[in-house]
Amino acid sequence: MVGMGTAKFGLLLQYWLVNDQTSSNLNNRIRRSEIKFNGSAVENTRWFVMVDPAKTMRSGAVAQTNDNKILQDFGVGFLLTPEVEIVFGQFKTPTTAEGLDSSSELLLPERAYTARNFGDRREPGAMITYTTPSMKLSLMSSNGQGPNVDDTTVRNEKDLHFRVDGTLSNELKVGFFTTAGDSETQTKARYGLNARGAFDGLLVRLEGVRANDSSVWTTGGVVDFAYQFTDA
């Protein structure tokens, strides 16, 4: 208990021993040291903050690929109804399914290139979600400049992200997302589909993304699977 509210603490530590084939060096690396706090101050509200002191600090201007800060997530959420929540702060945009997965839930040491290139991004903004037992809808407006970066565009247009997740059965889940850069799709757009199935110890995940960046179209996809031999 914290005052009249509640708080929780979480920690994710990852240490790597990396054999770098490009330099023939064997390196020790602290990959992640995520420290997370979350809780609630009053009824129907929540707050969260996460930092990662292990992030590689880079010199140069702050940009999409160089936020140069250890702050990951920071936000507050309010339940407007039992199904509808609005959240303000900095957090992951609702894009690729694997990009939204927690680092502790990944099947492999790193996310797939598709998930990292088209998703797994944090930005300041606001998001509203509608959740039922079989469906979740998410709509977010963000600065579009990367984590911890102000919107410096001339028109001050925001990026819009929409994602829907559906549970077709206990074994099968599907999802779709789209992103409109600066509130339109002519210069920046993302479209993605994913499906996940779990059957008798076998887990299969599929995801595909189609992207438009300044009229240059690219496509990415990933399939991974795992089999659980014994119960945890």
C-alpha positions as CSV (number, residue, x, y, z in Angstrom):
1,M,0.0,0.0,0.0
2,V,1.2,3.5,-0.8
3,G,-0.9,6.1,1.0
4,M,-4.5,5.4,-0.1
5,G,-3.4,3.6,-3.3
6,T,-1.4,0.6,-4.4
7,A,2.0,0.1,-6.2
8,K,3.8,-2.8,-7.7
9,F,7.5,-3.3,-8.6
10,G,8.9,-5.4,-11.5
11,L,12.3,-6.1,-12.8
12,L,13.6,-7.7,-16.0
13,L,17.4,-8.3,-16.3
14,Q,19.1,-9.8,-19.4
15,Y,22.8,-10.5,-19.6
16,W,24.3,-11.6,-22.9
17,L,27.6,-13.2,-23.9
18,V,27.9,-12.2,-27.6
19,N,30.3,-13.5,-30.2
20,D,30.5,-10.6,-32.7
21,Q,31.3,-12.1,-36.1
22,T,31.9,-8.7,-37.6
23,S,34.8,-7.8,-35.3
24,S,35.7,-11.3,-34.0
25,N,35.2,-10.1,-30.5
26,L,33.6,-12.0,-27.6
27,N,31.7,-9.4,-25.6
28,N,29.8,-9.3,-22.3
29,R,26.7,-7.2,-22.7
30,I,24.0,-6.0,-20.3
31,R,21.0,-6.1,-22.8
32,R,18.2,-5.0,-20.5
33,S,17.7,-3.8,-16.9
34,E,14.1,-2.7,-17.1
35,I,12.7,-1.4,-13.8
36,K,9.0,-0.9,-13.7
37,F,6.6,0.6,-11.2
38,N,2.8,0.6,-11.6
39,G,-0.2,1.1,-9.4
40,S,-3.4,3.0,-8.7
41,A,-3.9,6.2,-6.8
42,V,-7.7,6.2,-6.7
43,E,-10.4,3.9,-8.0
44,N,-10.7,3.5,-11.8
45,T,-7.2,5.0,-12.4
46,R,-3.7,3.5,-12.9
47,W,-0.2,4.9,-13.4
48,F,3.0,3.3,-14.7
49,V,6.6,4.2,-15.2
50,M,9.5,2.1,-16.6
51,V,13.2,2.9,-17.1
52,D,16.0,0.9,-18.5
53,P,19.5,2.1,-17.3
54,A,21.1,-0.5,-19.6
55,K,20.1,1.5,-22.8
56,T,23.0,2.4,-25.0
57,M,23.6,6.1,-24.8
58,R,24.5,7.7,-28.2
59,S,25.8,11.1,-28.9
60,G,24.2,13.4,-31.4
61,A,20.8,14.9,-31.9
62,V,17.7,13.3,-30.3
63,A,15.8,11.5,-33.1
64,Q,13.6,8.5,-33.8
65,T,16.6,6.1,-33.7
66,N,18.4,7.9,-30.9
67,D,16.2,9.0,-27.9
68,N,19.3,9.2,-25.7
69,K,17.2,8.7,-22.6
70,I,16.6,5.7,-20.3
71,L,12.8,6.5,-19.9
72,Q,10.7,3.8,-21.5
73,D,7.1,4.1,-20.4
74,F,5.4,6.8,-18.4
75,G,1.6,7.3,-18.2
76,V,-1.7,7.6,-16.4
77,G,-4.9,5.8,-17.3
78,F,-8.6,6.5,-16.5
79,L,-11.5,4.1,-16.8
80,L,-14.4,6.0,-18.4
81,T,-16.6,2.9,-18.3
82,P,-15.8,-0.7,-17.4
83,E,-14.9,-1.3,-21.1
84,V,-13.4,2.0,-22.1
85,E,-10.0,3.4,-20.9
86,I,-8.1,6.5,-21.9
87,V,-4.3,6.7,-21.3
88,F,-2.0,9.7,-21.5
89,G,1.8,9.5,-21.6
90,Q,4.6,7.7,-23.4
91,F,4.2,4.0,-24.3
92,K,4.2,1.6,-27.2
93,T,2.1,2.5,-30.2
94,P,-0.5,-0.2,-31.0
95,T,1.2,-1.6,-34.1
96,T,2.9,-5.0,-34.6
97,A,1.8,-7.8,-32.3
98,E,5.3,-9.0,-31.5
99,G,6.4,-5.4,-30.9
100,L,3.7,-5.1,-28.2
101,D,4.8,-8.3,-26.5
102,S,6.7,-8.0,-23.3
103,S,10.4,-8.7,-23.6
104,S,10.0,-11.5,-21.1
105,E,7.5,-13.3,-23.4
106,L,9.7,-13.4,-26.5
107,L,10.4,-16.9,-28.0
108,L,13.9,-15.8,-29.2
109,P,16.5,-13.4,-27.6
110,E,15.4,-10.6,-29.9
111,R,12.3,-9.5,-31.7
112,A,12.0,-10.3,-35.4
113,Y,13.2,-7.6,-37.9
114,T,9.6,-7.1,-39.0
115,A,8.4,-6.4,-35.5
116,R,11.3,-4.0,-34.8
117,N,11.2,-2.1,-38.1
118,F,7.4,-1.6,-38.3
119,G,6.6,-1.6,-34.6
120,D,8.1,-1.8,-31.1
121,R,8.1,2.0,-30.9
122,R,7.3,4.2,-28.0
123,E,5.9,7.7,-28.5
124,P,4.2,10.4,-26.4
125,G,0.5,10.6,-27.0
126,A,-3.0,9.6,-25.9
127,M,-4.8,6.3,-26.5
128,I,-8.3,5.1,-26.0
129,T,-9.1,1.4,-25.7
130,Y,-12.4,-0.6,-25.8
131,T,-12.1,-4.1,-24.3
132,T,-14.5,-7.0,-24.2
133,P,-13.8,-10.7,-23.4
134,S,-13.5,-11.4,-27.1
135,M,-12.2,-8.2,-28.6
136,K,-10.0,-5.2,-28.0
137,L,-9.9,-1.9,-30.0
138,S,-7.1,0.6,-29.6
139,L,-6.9,4.1,-31.2
140,M,-3.9,6.3,-30.5
141,S,-2.7,9.8,-31.5
142,S,1.0,10.3,-31.1
143,N,3.7,12.9,-31.9
144,G,5.2,10.6,-34.6
145,Q,8.8,11.7,-33.9
146,G,9.9,8.8,-31.6
147,P,10.3,8.5,-27.8
148,N,10.8,11.6,-25.7
149,V,10.7,13.9,-28.8
150,D,8.3,16.9,-29.3
151,D,6.3,17.2,-32.5
152,T,8.2,19.7,-34.6
153,T,6.3,19.2,-37.9
154,V,5.1,22.4,-39.7
155,R,1.4,21.5,-39.7
156,N,1.6,19.9,-36.2
157,E,-0.3,16.8,-37.5
158,K,-0.2,13.7,-35.3
159,D,0.3,10.1,-36.3
160,L,-2.8,8.0,-35.9
161,H,-2.7,4.3,-35.0
162,F,-5.5,1.8,-34.9
163,R,-5.4,-1.8,-33.8
164,V,-8.0,-4.5,-33.3
165,D,-7.4,-7.9,-31.5
166,G,-10.0,-10.7,-31.6
167,T,-10.2,-14.0,-29.8
168,L,-11.8,-16.5,-32.1
169,S,-11.5,-19.4,-29.7
170,N,-9.4,-20.4,-26.7
171,E,-6.7,-21.6,-29.2
172,L,-6.8,-18.9,-31.9
173,K,-6.3,-15.1,-31.8
174,V,-6.0,-12.7,-34.7
175,G,-5.2,-9.0,-35.1
176,F,-5.0,-6.1,-37.5
177,F,-3.4,-2.6,-37.3
178,T,-2.9,0.4,-39.4
179,T,-0.9,3.6,-39.0
180,A,-1.4,7.0,-40.8
181,G,1.6,9.3,-40.6
182,D,0.7,12.9,-40.0
183,S,-3.0,11.8,-40.1
184,E,-2.8,10.7,-43.7
185,T,-1.5,7.7,-45.7
186,Q,0.2,9.4,-48.7
187,T,3.7,9.7,-47.2
188,K,3.6,7.2,-44.3
189,A,1.3,4.2,-43.9
190,R,1.4,0.8,-42.2
191,Y,-1.0,-2.2,-42.6
192,G,-0.5,-5.4,-40.6
193,L,-2.2,-8.7,-39.9
194,N,-1.3,-11.4,-37.4
195,A,-2.6,-14.7,-36.1
196,R,-1.6,-16.9,-33.2
197,G,-2.6,-20.4,-32.4
198,A,-1.8,-22.8,-29.5
199,F,-2.7,-26.4,-30.0
200,D,-1.6,-29.3,-27.6
201,G,1.7,-27.7,-26.6
202,L,2.4,-26.2,-30.1
203,L,2.5,-22.4,-30.4
204,V,2.5,-20.8,-33.9
205,R,2.7,-17.1,-34.6
206,L,2.4,-15.4,-38.0
207,E,2.6,-11.7,-38.9
208,G,2.8,-9.7,-42.0
209,V,3.2,-5.9,-42.6
210,R,2.9,-3.7,-45.7
211,A,4.4,-0.2,-45.4
212,N,4.5,3.0,-47.5
213,D,7.3,5.5,-46.8
214,S,7.3,8.4,-49.2
215,S,5.7,6.3,-51.9
216,V,8.3,3.5,-51.4
217,W,6.4,0.3,-50.6
218,T,8.0,-2.5,-48.5
219,T,6.7,-5.8,-47.2
220,G,7.8,-7.8,-44.2
221,G,6.7,-11.1,-42.5
222,V,7.6,-13.5,-39.8
223,V,6.6,-17.0,-38.8
224,D,7.8,-18.6,-35.5
225,F,6.7,-21.6,-33.5
226,A,7.6,-23.4,-30.3
227,Y,6.7,-26.7,-28.7
228,Q,6.3,-27.3,-25.0
229,F,7.4,-30.8,-24.0
230,T,6.3,-30.7,-20.4
231,D,4.0,-28.6,-18.2
232,A,5.7,-25.7,-16.5
